[in-house]
């Protein structure tokens, strides 16, 4: 009897959850491995309720957003692509001598204390995204911080697509892109911020190679 094919395949899947503060979290898992391992890899993604960013390397640049906005303009998206290119070089391009690649990119979004405004486009969008008809101040800031992280993550995902051909050099690859809102948490706990502060309306990026 012929043996079933177990060729290496590429697959991706999104997992959605919340963190310990009930802020939204999303994990985009990419894998390139033998097909018989896919079921195990994509059954679930285990993440701690609280992710300690100190266990990751911090990327030197962050994304900054204007009030009430969470999307990049065309020009800023081009700039972000250039900024985050070295991250993908470090994660994939410089790891090609390895047989396996297990890596994580952690993107944390933050909000300042800009008051919730129901008459802005962003509010309607966040209601639809969260599947709620009303968002209180905390929920509004939590979701706003999440979509800022997700916008930054979308640039990194587009860059990662350009590196897919390099994955063929590995025997096994798992990359998790973790996107999480942190609401009005201070991006740097030991730093003084104003209530309305563009240095709080940011998305920070961390990364690590496991194993």
PyMOL commands that place a pseudoatom at each C-alpha (Angstrom):
pseudoatom trace, name=CA, resn=UNK, resi=1, chain=A, elem=C, hetatm=0, pos=[0.000, 0.000, 0.000]
pseudoatom trace, name=CA, resn=UNK, resi=2, chain=A, elem=C, hetatm=0, pos=[1.347, 3.407, -0.909]
pseudoatom trace, name=CA, resn=UNK, resi=3, chain=A, elem=C, hetatm=0, pos=[2.387, 5.598, 1.997]
pseudoatom trace, name=CA, resn=UNK, resi=4, chain=A, elem=C, hetatm=0, pos=[0.538, 8.920, 2.411]
pseudoatom trace, name=CA, resn=UNK, resi=5, chain=A, elem=C, hetatm=0, pos=[2.392, 11.993, 1.255]
pseudoatom trace, name=CA, resn=UNK, resi=6, chain=A, elem=C, hetatm=0, pos=[3.999, 14.002, 4.028]
pseudoatom trace, name=CA, resn=UNK, resi=7, chain=A, elem=C, hetatm=0, pos=[5.453, 16.857, 2.059]
pseudoatom trace, name=CA, resn=UNK, resi=8, chain=A, elem=C, hetatm=0, pos=[6.227, 20.193, 3.694]
pseudoatom trace, name=CA, resn=UNK, resi=9, chain=A, elem=C, hetatm=0, pos=[3.509, 22.807, 3.284]
pseudoatom trace, name=CA, resn=UNK, resi=10, chain=A, elem=C, hetatm=0, pos=[2.979, 26.443, 4.206]
pseudoatom trace, name=CA, resn=UNK, resi=11, chain=A, elem=C, hetatm=0, pos=[-0.050, 27.428, 6.262]
pseudoatom trace, name=CA, resn=UNK, resi=12, chain=A, elem=C, hetatm=0, pos=[-1.295, 30.316, 8.392]
pseudoatom trace, name=CA, resn=UNK, resi=13, chain=A, elem=C, hetatm=0, pos=[-4.129, 30.902, 10.825]
pseudoatom trace, name=CA, resn=UNK, resi=14, chain=A, elem=C, hetatm=0, pos=[-5.410, 33.675, 13.115]
pseudoatom trace, name=CA, resn=UNK, resi=15, chain=A, elem=C, hetatm=0, pos=[-6.261, 33.030, 16.778]
pseudoatom trace, name=CA, resn=UNK, resi=16, chain=A, elem=C, hetatm=0, pos=[-8.222, 35.630, 18.775]
pseudoatom trace, name=CA, resn=UNK, resi=17, chain=A, elem=C, hetatm=0, pos=[-8.433, 36.025, 22.550]
pseudoatom trace, name=CA, resn=UNK, resi=18, chain=A, elem=C, hetatm=0, pos=[-7.996, 38.607, 25.320]
pseudoatom trace, name=CA, resn=UNK, resi=19, chain=A, elem=C, hetatm=0, pos=[-5.212, 39.266, 27.802]
pseudoatom trace, name=CA, resn=UNK, resi=20, chain=A, elem=C, hetatm=0, pos=[-5.426, 39.455, 31.593]
pseudoatom trace, name=CA, resn=UNK, resi=21, chain=A, elem=C, hetatm=0, pos=[-6.822, 43.003, 31.413]
pseudoatom trace, name=CA, resn=UNK, resi=22, chain=A, elem=C, hetatm=0, pos=[-9.507, 41.899, 28.907]
pseudoatom trace, name=CA, resn=UNK, resi=23, chain=A, elem=C, hetatm=0, pos=[-7.781, 43.815, 26.102]
pseudoatom trace, name=CA, resn=UNK, resi=24, chain=A, elem=C, hetatm=0, pos=[-8.042, 42.203, 22.647]
pseudoatom trace, name=CA, resn=UNK, resi=25, chain=A, elem=C, hetatm=0, pos=[-5.239, 39.957, 21.434]
pseudoatom trace, name=CA, resn=UNK, resi=26, chain=A, elem=C, hetatm=0, pos=[-4.606, 38.281, 18.089]
pseudoatom trace, name=CA, resn=UNK, resi=27, chain=A, elem=C, hetatm=0, pos=[-1.973, 35.726, 17.122]
pseudoatom trace, name=CA, resn=UNK, resi=28, chain=A, elem=C, hetatm=0, pos=[-1.165, 35.181, 13.462]
pseudoatom trace, name=CA, resn=UNK, resi=29, chain=A, elem=C, hetatm=0, pos=[0.697, 31.875, 13.185]
pseudoatom trace, name=CA, resn=UNK, resi=30, chain=A, elem=C, hetatm=0, pos=[2.740, 31.008, 10.105]
pseudoatom trace, name=CA, resn=UNK, resi=31, chain=A, elem=C, hetatm=0, pos=[4.195, 27.537, 9.672]
pseudoatom trace, name=CA, resn=UNK, resi=32, chain=A, elem=C, hetatm=0, pos=[6.219, 25.650, 7.095]
pseudoatom trace, name=CA, resn=UNK, resi=33, chain=A, elem=C, hetatm=0, pos=[6.589, 22.001, 8.065]
pseudoatom trace, name=CA, resn=UNK, resi=34, chain=A, elem=C, hetatm=0, pos=[5.535, 18.430, 7.214]
pseudoatom trace, name=CA, resn=UNK, resi=35, chain=A, elem=C, hetatm=0, pos=[1.799, 18.269, 6.612]
pseudoatom trace, name=CA, resn=UNK, resi=36, chain=A, elem=C, hetatm=0, pos=[1.207, 15.705, 9.385]
pseudoatom trace, name=CA, resn=UNK, resi=37, chain=A, elem=C, hetatm=0, pos=[2.260, 18.290, 11.995]
pseudoatom trace, name=CA, resn=UNK, resi=38, chain=A, elem=C, hetatm=0, pos=[-0.260, 20.924, 10.920]
pseudoatom trace, name=CA, resn=UNK, resi=39, chain=A, elem=C, hetatm=0, pos=[-3.133, 19.646, 13.039]
pseudoatom trace, name=CA, resn=UNK, resi=40, chain=A, elem=C, hetatm=0, pos=[-1.095, 19.907, 16.230]
pseudoatom trace, name=CA, resn=UNK, resi=41, chain=A, elem=C, hetatm=0, pos=[0.391, 23.296, 15.398]
pseudoatom trace, name=CA, resn=UNK, resi=42, chain=A, elem=C, hetatm=0, pos=[-2.924, 24.881, 14.510]
pseudoatom trace, name=CA, resn=UNK, resi=43, chain=A, elem=C, hetatm=0, pos=[-5.197, 23.284, 17.071]
pseudoatom trace, name=CA, resn=UNK, resi=44, chain=A, elem=C, hetatm=0, pos=[-4.487, 26.123, 19.486]
pseudoatom trace, name=CA, resn=UNK, resi=45, chain=A, elem=C, hetatm=0, pos=[-1.846, 28.666, 20.443]
pseudoatom trace, name=CA, resn=UNK, resi=46, chain=A, elem=C, hetatm=0, pos=[-0.859, 28.732, 24.090]
pseudoatom trace, name=CA, resn=UNK, resi=47, chain=A, elem=C, hetatm=0, pos=[-0.123, 32.231, 25.364]
pseudoatom trace, name=CA, resn=UNK, resi=48, chain=A, elem=C, hetatm=0, pos=[0.224, 33.445, 28.954]
pseudoatom trace, name=CA, resn=UNK, resi=49, chain=A, elem=C, hetatm=0, pos=[-2.491, 35.769, 30.250]
pseudoatom trace, name=CA, resn=UNK, resi=50, chain=A, elem=C, hetatm=0, pos=[0.203, 38.406, 30.761]
pseudoatom trace, name=CA, resn=UNK, resi=51, chain=A, elem=C, hetatm=0, pos=[3.011, 38.601, 28.205]
pseudoatom trace, name=CA, resn=UNK, resi=52, chain=A, elem=C, hetatm=0, pos=[6.274, 39.882, 29.668]
pseudoatom trace, name=CA, resn=UNK, resi=53, chain=A, elem=C, hetatm=0, pos=[7.907, 41.995, 26.967]
pseudoatom trace, name=CA, resn=UNK, resi=54, chain=A, elem=C, hetatm=0, pos=[11.161, 41.934, 28.950]
pseudoatom trace, name=CA, resn=UNK, resi=55, chain=A, elem=C, hetatm=0, pos=[11.678, 38.400, 27.617]
pseudoatom trace, name=CA, resn=UNK, resi=56, chain=A, elem=C, hetatm=0, pos=[11.912, 39.829, 24.081]
pseudoatom trace, name=CA, resn=UNK, resi=57, chain=A, elem=C, hetatm=0, pos=[14.312, 42.106, 22.268]
pseudoatom trace, name=CA, resn=UNK, resi=58, chain=A, elem=C, hetatm=0, pos=[12.847, 45.566, 21.763]
pseudoatom trace, name=CA, resn=UNK, resi=59, chain=A, elem=C, hetatm=0, pos=[12.958, 46.939, 18.238]
pseudoatom trace, name=CA, resn=UNK, resi=60, chain=A, elem=C, hetatm=0, pos=[14.472, 50.408, 18.179]
pseudoatom trace, name=CA, resn=UNK, resi=61, chain=A, elem=C, hetatm=0, pos=[11.558, 52.189, 16.469]
pseudoatom trace, name=CA, resn=UNK, resi=62, chain=A, elem=C, hetatm=0, pos=[7.862, 52.513, 17.324]
pseudoatom trace, name=CA, resn=UNK, resi=63, chain=A, elem=C, hetatm=0, pos=[4.804, 53.632, 15.366]
pseudoatom trace, name=CA, resn=UNK, resi=64, chain=A, elem=C, hetatm=0, pos=[3.229, 56.923, 16.491]
pseudoatom trace, name=CA, resn=UNK, resi=65, chain=A, elem=C, hetatm=0, pos=[-0.403, 57.778, 15.717]
pseudoatom trace, name=CA, resn=UNK, resi=66, chain=A, elem=C, hetatm=0, pos=[-2.354, 61.069, 15.691]
pseudoatom trace, name=CA, resn=UNK, resi=67, chain=A, elem=C, hetatm=0, pos=[-5.440, 61.481, 17.860]
pseudoatom trace, name=CA, resn=UNK, resi=68, chain=A, elem=C, hetatm=0, pos=[-8.474, 59.472, 16.721]
pseudoatom trace, name=CA, resn=UNK, resi=69, chain=A, elem=C, hetatm=0, pos=[-6.475, 57.703, 13.993]
pseudoatom trace, name=CA, resn=UNK, resi=70, chain=A, elem=C, hetatm=0, pos=[-5.199, 54.151, 13.781]
pseudoatom trace, name=CA, resn=UNK, resi=71, chain=A, elem=C, hetatm=0, pos=[-4.358, 53.770, 10.083]
pseudoatom trace, name=CA, resn=UNK, resi=72, chain=A, elem=C, hetatm=0, pos=[-1.204, 54.803, 8.256]
pseudoatom trace, name=CA, resn=UNK, resi=73, chain=A, elem=C, hetatm=0, pos=[-1.382, 57.204, 5.361]
pseudoatom trace, name=CA, resn=UNK, resi=74, chain=A, elem=C, hetatm=0, pos=[0.142, 55.898, 2.140]
pseudoatom trace, name=CA, resn=UNK, resi=75, chain=A, elem=C, hetatm=0, pos=[3.315, 57.849, 2.811]
pseudoatom trace, name=CA, resn=UNK, resi=76, chain=A, elem=C, hetatm=0, pos=[3.607, 56.683, 6.417]
pseudoatom trace, name=CA, resn=UNK, resi=77, chain=A, elem=C, hetatm=0, pos=[3.043, 53.074, 5.353]
pseudoatom trace, name=CA, resn=UNK, resi=78, chain=A, elem=C, hetatm=0, pos=[5.994, 53.368, 2.979]
pseudoatom trace, name=CA, resn=UNK, resi=79, chain=A, elem=C, hetatm=0, pos=[8.092, 54.810, 5.807]
pseudoatom trace, name=CA, resn=UNK, resi=80, chain=A, elem=C, hetatm=0, pos=[7.014, 52.027, 8.174]
pseudoatom trace, name=CA, resn=UNK, resi=81, chain=A, elem=C, hetatm=0, pos=[7.980, 49.419, 5.572]
pseudoatom trace, name=CA, resn=UNK, resi=82, chain=A, elem=C, hetatm=0, pos=[11.495, 50.841, 5.450]
pseudoatom trace, name=CA, resn=UNK, resi=83, chain=A, elem=C, hetatm=0, pos=[11.694, 51.071, 9.239]
pseudoatom trace, name=CA, resn=UNK, resi=84, chain=A, elem=C, hetatm=0, pos=[10.717, 47.429, 9.863]
pseudoatom trace, name=CA, resn=UNK, resi=85, chain=A, elem=C, hetatm=0, pos=[12.689, 45.859, 7.002]
pseudoatom trace, name=CA, resn=UNK, resi=86, chain=A, elem=C, hetatm=0, pos=[15.728, 45.211, 9.267]
pseudoatom trace, name=CA, resn=UNK, resi=87, chain=A, elem=C, hetatm=0, pos=[13.498, 43.282, 11.674]
pseudoatom trace, name=CA, resn=UNK, resi=88, chain=A, elem=C, hetatm=0, pos=[12.621, 40.717, 9.007]
pseudoatom trace, name=CA, resn=UNK, resi=89, chain=A, elem=C, hetatm=0, pos=[16.272, 40.574, 7.937]
pseudoatom trace, name=CA, resn=UNK, resi=90, chain=A, elem=C, hetatm=0, pos=[17.211, 39.594, 11.493]
pseudoatom trace, name=CA, resn=UNK, resi=91, chain=A, elem=C, hetatm=0, pos=[14.382, 37.104, 11.930]
pseudoatom trace, name=CA, resn=UNK, resi=92, chain=A, elem=C, hetatm=0, pos=[14.524, 35.310, 8.595]
pseudoatom trace, name=CA, resn=UNK, resi=93, chain=A, elem=C, hetatm=0, pos=[17.313, 36.521, 6.351]
pseudoatom trace, name=CA, resn=UNK, resi=94, chain=A, elem=C, hetatm=0, pos=[20.076, 36.030, 8.928]
pseudoatom trace, name=CA, resn=UNK, resi=95, chain=A, elem=C, hetatm=0, pos=[18.792, 32.654, 10.178]
pseudoatom trace, name=CA, resn=UNK, resi=96, chain=A, elem=C, hetatm=0, pos=[19.116, 30.683, 6.936]
pseudoatom trace, name=CA, resn=UNK, resi=97, chain=A, elem=C, hetatm=0, pos=[21.942, 28.506, 8.258]
pseudoatom trace, name=CA, resn=UNK, resi=98, chain=A, elem=C, hetatm=0, pos=[19.562, 26.961, 10.806]
pseudoatom trace, name=CA, resn=UNK, resi=99, chain=A, elem=C, hetatm=0, pos=[17.505, 23.815, 10.172]
pseudoatom trace, name=CA, resn=UNK, resi=100, chain=A, elem=C, hetatm=0, pos=[14.567, 25.118, 12.181]
pseudoatom trace, name=CA, resn=UNK, resi=101, chain=A, elem=C, hetatm=0, pos=[13.159, 28.558, 12.907]
pseudoatom trace, name=CA, resn=UNK, resi=102, chain=A, elem=C, hetatm=0, pos=[10.843, 29.290, 15.814]
pseudoatom trace, name=CA, resn=UNK, resi=103, chain=A, elem=C, hetatm=0, pos=[10.297, 32.994, 16.285]
pseudoatom trace, name=CA, resn=UNK, resi=104, chain=A, elem=C, hetatm=0, pos=[7.866, 35.510, 17.703]
pseudoatom trace, name=CA, resn=UNK, resi=105, chain=A, elem=C, hetatm=0, pos=[7.100, 39.129, 16.916]
pseudoatom trace, name=CA, resn=UNK, resi=106, chain=A, elem=C, hetatm=0, pos=[5.204, 40.918, 19.672]
pseudoatom trace, name=CA, resn=UNK, resi=107, chain=A, elem=C, hetatm=0, pos=[3.390, 44.166, 18.830]
pseudoatom trace, name=CA, resn=UNK, resi=108, chain=A, elem=C, hetatm=0, pos=[1.858, 46.142, 21.698]
pseudoatom trace, name=CA, resn=UNK, resi=109, chain=A, elem=C, hetatm=0, pos=[-0.482, 49.041, 21.056]
pseudoatom trace, name=CA, resn=UNK, resi=110, chain=A, elem=C, hetatm=0, pos=[-1.208, 51.890, 23.477]
pseudoatom trace, name=CA, resn=UNK, resi=111, chain=A, elem=C, hetatm=0, pos=[-3.680, 54.755, 23.863]
pseudoatom trace, name=CA, resn=UNK, resi=112, chain=A, elem=C, hetatm=0, pos=[-3.560, 58.035, 25.751]
pseudoatom trace, name=CA, resn=UNK, resi=113, chain=A, elem=C, hetatm=0, pos=[-6.521, 59.513, 27.630]
pseudoatom trace, name=CA, resn=UNK, resi=114, chain=A, elem=C, hetatm=0, pos=[-8.145, 61.147, 24.621]
pseudoatom trace, name=CA, resn=UNK, resi=115, chain=A, elem=C, hetatm=0, pos=[-11.878, 61.182, 25.498]
pseudoatom trace, name=CA, resn=UNK, resi=116, chain=A, elem=C, hetatm=0, pos=[-14.197, 58.758, 23.778]
pseudoatom trace, name=CA, resn=UNK, resi=117, chain=A, elem=C, hetatm=0, pos=[-16.148, 60.479, 21.011]
pseudoatom trace, name=CA, resn=UNK, resi=118, chain=A, elem=C, hetatm=0, pos=[-19.132, 58.719, 19.484]
pseudoatom trace, name=CA, resn=UNK, resi=119, chain=A, elem=C, hetatm=0, pos=[-19.333, 61.032, 16.467]
pseudoatom trace, name=CA, resn=UNK, resi=120, chain=A, elem=C, hetatm=0, pos=[-16.019, 59.994, 14.910]
pseudoatom trace, name=CA, resn=UNK, resi=121, chain=A, elem=C, hetatm=0, pos=[-15.620, 57.305, 12.262]
pseudoatom trace, name=CA, resn=UNK, resi=122, chain=A, elem=C, hetatm=0, pos=[-13.248, 55.332, 14.467]
pseudoatom trace, name=CA, resn=UNK, resi=123, chain=A, elem=C, hetatm=0, pos=[-15.930, 54.815, 17.136]
pseudoatom trace, name=CA, resn=UNK, resi=124, chain=A, elem=C, hetatm=0, pos=[-18.358, 53.192, 14.683]
pseudoatom trace, name=CA, resn=UNK, resi=125, chain=A, elem=C, hetatm=0, pos=[-15.563, 51.033, 13.300]
pseudoatom trace, name=CA, resn=UNK, resi=126, chain=A, elem=C, hetatm=0, pos=[-14.488, 49.849, 16.762]
pseudoatom trace, name=CA, resn=UNK, resi=127, chain=A, elem=C, hetatm=0, pos=[-18.091, 49.023, 17.672]
pseudoatom trace, name=CA, resn=UNK, resi=128, chain=A, elem=C, hetatm=0, pos=[-18.370, 46.811, 14.599]
pseudoatom trace, name=CA, resn=UNK, resi=129, chain=A, elem=C, hetatm=0, pos=[-14.984, 45.221, 15.210]
pseudoatom trace, name=CA, resn=UNK, resi=130, chain=A, elem=C, hetatm=0, pos=[-15.788, 44.415, 18.840]
pseudoatom trace, name=CA, resn=UNK, resi=131, chain=A, elem=C, hetatm=0, pos=[-19.363, 43.411, 17.936]
pseudoatom trace, name=CA, resn=UNK, resi=132, chain=A, elem=C, hetatm=0, pos=[-20.767, 45.810, 20.483]
pseudoatom trace, name=CA, resn=UNK, resi=133, chain=A, elem=C, hetatm=0, pos=[-23.364, 48.536, 20.081]
pseudoatom trace, name=CA, resn=UNK, resi=134, chain=A, elem=C, hetatm=0, pos=[-21.686, 50.732, 22.714]
pseudoatom trace, name=CA, resn=UNK, resi=135, chain=A, elem=C, hetatm=0, pos=[-18.150, 51.138, 24.011]
pseudoatom trace, name=CA, resn=UNK, resi=136, chain=A, elem=C, hetatm=0, pos=[-17.397, 52.711, 27.366]
pseudoatom trace, name=CA, resn=UNK, resi=137, chain=A, elem=C, hetatm=0, pos=[-14.190, 54.689, 27.849]
pseudoatom trace, name=CA, resn=UNK, resi=138, chain=A, elem=C, hetatm=0, pos=[-12.066, 51.660, 28.819]
pseudoatom trace, name=CA, resn=UNK, resi=139, chain=A, elem=C, hetatm=0, pos=[-13.318, 49.481, 25.972]
pseudoatom trace, name=CA, resn=UNK, resi=140, chain=A, elem=C, hetatm=0, pos=[-12.830, 52.331, 23.510]
pseudoatom trace, name=CA, resn=UNK, resi=141, chain=A, elem=C, hetatm=0, pos=[-9.195, 52.809, 24.547]
pseudoatom trace, name=CA, resn=UNK, resi=142, chain=A, elem=C, hetatm=0, pos=[-8.556, 49.057, 24.676]
pseudoatom trace, name=CA, resn=UNK, resi=143, chain=A, elem=C, hetatm=0, pos=[-9.775, 48.530, 21.124]
pseudoatom trace, name=CA, resn=UNK, resi=144, chain=A, elem=C, hetatm=0, pos=[-8.099, 51.689, 19.861]
pseudoatom trace, name=CA, resn=UNK, resi=145, chain=A, elem=C, hetatm=0, pos=[-4.767, 50.459, 21.212]
pseudoatom trace, name=CA, resn=UNK, resi=146, chain=A, elem=C, hetatm=0, pos=[-5.354, 47.075, 19.574]
pseudoatom trace, name=CA, resn=UNK, resi=147, chain=A, elem=C, hetatm=0, pos=[-6.054, 48.415, 16.079]
pseudoatom trace, name=CA, resn=UNK, resi=148, chain=A, elem=C, hetatm=0, pos=[-2.944, 50.585, 16.264]
pseudoatom trace, name=CA, resn=UNK, resi=149, chain=A, elem=C, hetatm=0, pos=[-0.912, 47.472, 17.008]
pseudoatom trace, name=CA, resn=UNK, resi=150, chain=A, elem=C, hetatm=0, pos=[-2.726, 45.620, 14.223]
pseudoatom trace, name=CA, resn=UNK, resi=151, chain=A, elem=C, hetatm=0, pos=[-1.969, 48.368, 11.710]
pseudoatom trace, name=CA, resn=UNK, resi=152, chain=A, elem=C, hetatm=0, pos=[1.724, 48.097, 12.562]
pseudoatom trace, name=CA, resn=UNK, resi=153, chain=A, elem=C, hetatm=0, pos=[1.452, 44.321, 12.314]
pseudoatom trace, name=CA, resn=UNK, resi=154, chain=A, elem=C, hetatm=0, pos=[-0.069, 44.552, 8.838]
pseudoatom trace, name=CA, resn=UNK, resi=155, chain=A, elem=C, hetatm=0, pos=[3.114, 46.224, 7.584]
pseudoatom trace, name=CA, resn=UNK, resi=156, chain=A, elem=C, hetatm=0, pos=[5.266, 43.497, 9.145]
pseudoatom trace, name=CA, resn=UNK, resi=157, chain=A, elem=C, hetatm=0, pos=[3.046, 40.775, 7.653]
pseudoatom trace, name=CA, resn=UNK, resi=158, chain=A, elem=C, hetatm=0, pos=[3.399, 42.301, 4.201]
pseudoatom trace, name=CA, resn=UNK, resi=159, chain=A, elem=C, hetatm=0, pos=[7.165, 42.314, 4.633]
pseudoatom trace, name=CA, resn=UNK, resi=160, chain=A, elem=C, hetatm=0, pos=[7.114, 38.710, 5.810]
pseudoatom trace, name=CA, resn=UNK, resi=161, chain=A, elem=C, hetatm=0, pos=[5.357, 37.678, 2.593]
pseudoatom trace, name=CA, resn=UNK, resi=162, chain=A, elem=C, hetatm=0, pos=[8.451, 38.847, 0.716]
pseudoatom trace, name=CA, resn=UNK, resi=163, chain=A, elem=C, hetatm=0, pos=[10.574, 36.360, 2.689]
pseudoatom trace, name=CA, resn=UNK, resi=164, chain=A, elem=C, hetatm=0, pos=[8.457, 33.272, 2.097]
pseudoatom trace, name=CA, resn=UNK, resi=165, chain=A, elem=C, hetatm=0, pos=[10.834, 31.904, -0.538]
pseudoatom trace, name=CA, resn=UNK, resi=166, chain=A, elem=C, hetatm=0, pos=[13.607, 31.812, 2.093]
pseudoatom trace, name=CA, resn=UNK, resi=167, chain=A, elem=C, hetatm=0, pos=[11.494, 29.502, 4.245]
pseudoatom trace, name=CA, resn=UNK, resi=168, chain=A, elem=C, hetatm=0, pos=[12.192, 26.709, 1.765]
pseudoatom trace, name=CA, resn=UNK, resi=169, chain=A, elem=C, hetatm=0, pos=[15.735, 26.619, 3.176]
pseudoatom trace, name=CA, resn=UNK, resi=170, chain=A, elem=C, hetatm=0, pos=[14.411, 25.415, 6.547]
pseudoatom trace, name=CA, resn=UNK, resi=171, chain=A, elem=C, hetatm=0, pos=[13.136, 22.019, 7.588]
pseudoatom trace, name=CA, resn=UNK, resi=172, chain=A, elem=C, hetatm=0, pos=[10.672, 23.491, 10.071]
pseudoatom trace, name=CA, resn=UNK, resi=173, chain=A, elem=C, hetatm=0, pos=[9.338, 27.030, 10.628]
pseudoatom trace, name=CA, resn=UNK, resi=174, chain=A, elem=C, hetatm=0, pos=[6.860, 28.491, 13.098]
pseudoatom trace, name=CA, resn=UNK, resi=175, chain=A, elem=C, hetatm=0, pos=[6.458, 32.268, 13.347]
pseudoatom trace, name=CA, resn=UNK, resi=176, chain=A, elem=C, hetatm=0, pos=[3.894, 33.858, 15.647]
pseudoatom trace, name=CA, resn=UNK, resi=177, chain=A, elem=C, hetatm=0, pos=[2.985, 37.523, 15.180]
pseudoatom trace, name=CA, resn=UNK, resi=178, chain=A, elem=C, hetatm=0, pos=[1.306, 38.516, 18.452]
pseudoatom trace, name=CA, resn=UNK, resi=179, chain=A, elem=C, hetatm=0, pos=[-0.797, 41.677, 18.345]
pseudoatom trace, name=CA, resn=UNK, resi=180, chain=A, elem=C, hetatm=0, pos=[-2.170, 43.027, 21.597]
pseudoatom trace, name=CA, resn=UNK, resi=181, chain=A, elem=C, hetatm=0, pos=[-3.827, 46.179, 22.881]
pseudoatom trace, name=CA, resn=UNK, resi=182, chain=A, elem=C, hetatm=0, pos=[-2.654, 47.530, 26.215]
pseudoatom trace, name=CA, resn=UNK, resi=183, chain=A, elem=C, hetatm=0, pos=[-5.258, 50.297, 26.550]
pseudoatom trace, name=CA, resn=UNK, resi=184, chain=A, elem=C, hetatm=0, pos=[-4.045, 53.293, 28.578]
pseudoatom trace, name=CA, resn=UNK, resi=185, chain=A, elem=C, hetatm=0, pos=[-1.142, 51.412, 30.153]
pseudoatom trace, name=CA, resn=UNK, resi=186, chain=A, elem=C, hetatm=0, pos=[2.017, 53.534, 29.988]
pseudoatom trace, name=CA, resn=UNK, resi=187, chain=A, elem=C, hetatm=0, pos=[4.395, 52.349, 27.238]
pseudoatom trace, name=CA, resn=UNK, resi=188, chain=A, elem=C, hetatm=0, pos=[7.319, 52.885, 29.627]
pseudoatom trace, name=CA, resn=UNK, resi=189, chain=A, elem=C, hetatm=0, pos=[6.362, 52.446, 33.279]
pseudoatom trace, name=CA, resn=UNK, resi=190, chain=A, elem=C, hetatm=0, pos=[9.180, 54.672, 34.580]
pseudoatom trace, name=CA, resn=UNK, resi=191, chain=A, elem=C, hetatm=0, pos=[8.435, 57.586, 32.249]
pseudoatom trace, name=CA, resn=UNK, resi=192, chain=A, elem=C, hetatm=0, pos=[6.183, 60.595, 32.915]
pseudoatom trace, name=CA, resn=UNK, resi=193, chain=A, elem=C, hetatm=0, pos=[3.448, 61.210, 30.342]
pseudoatom trace, name=CA, resn=UNK, resi=194, chain=A, elem=C, hetatm=0, pos=[0.696, 63.777, 29.888]
pseudoatom trace, name=CA, resn=UNK, resi=195, chain=A, elem=C, hetatm=0, pos=[-2.899, 62.571, 29.725]
pseudoatom trace, name=CA, resn=UNK, resi=196, chain=A, elem=C, hetatm=0, pos=[-3.046, 63.579, 26.045]
pseudoatom trace, name=CA, resn=UNK, resi=197, chain=A, elem=C, hetatm=0, pos=[0.354, 62.616, 24.684]
pseudoatom trace, name=CA, resn=UNK, resi=198, chain=A, elem=C, hetatm=0, pos=[1.439, 61.382, 21.250]
pseudoatom trace, name=CA, resn=UNK, resi=199, chain=A, elem=C, hetatm=0, pos=[4.186, 59.365, 22.959]
pseudoatom trace, name=CA, resn=UNK, resi=200, chain=A, elem=C, hetatm=0, pos=[1.400, 57.214, 24.443]
pseudoatom trace, name=CA, resn=UNK, resi=201, chain=A, elem=C, hetatm=0, pos=[-0.446, 56.737, 21.133]
pseudoatom trace, name=CA, resn=UNK, resi=202, chain=A, elem=C, hetatm=0, pos=[2.075, 54.250, 19.824]
pseudoatom trace, name=CA, resn=UNK, resi=203, chain=A, elem=C, hetatm=0, pos=[2.707, 50.645, 18.887]
pseudoatom trace, name=CA, resn=UNK, resi=204, chain=A, elem=C, hetatm=0, pos=[5.942, 49.055, 20.083]
pseudoatom trace, name=CA, resn=UNK, resi=205, chain=A, elem=C, hetatm=0, pos=[7.569, 46.010, 18.508]
pseudoatom trace, name=CA, resn=UNK, resi=206, chain=A, elem=C, hetatm=0, pos=[9.532, 43.218, 20.181]
pseudoatom trace, name=CA, resn=UNK, resi=207, chain=A, elem=C, hetatm=0, pos=[10.946, 39.976, 18.838]
pseudoatom trace, name=CA, resn=UNK, resi=208, chain=A, elem=C, hetatm=0, pos=[12.792, 36.818, 19.752]
pseudoatom trace, name=CA, resn=UNK, resi=209, chain=A, elem=C, hetatm=0, pos=[14.089, 33.635, 18.145]
pseudoatom trace, name=CA, resn=UNK, resi=210, chain=A, elem=C, hetatm=0, pos=[13.314, 30.556, 20.221]
pseudoatom trace, name=CA, resn=UNK, resi=211, chain=A, elem=C, hetatm=0, pos=[15.647, 27.609, 20.351]
for i in range(1, 211): cmd.bond("trace and resi %d" % i, "trace and resi %d" % (i + 1))
show_as sticks, trace
zoom trace
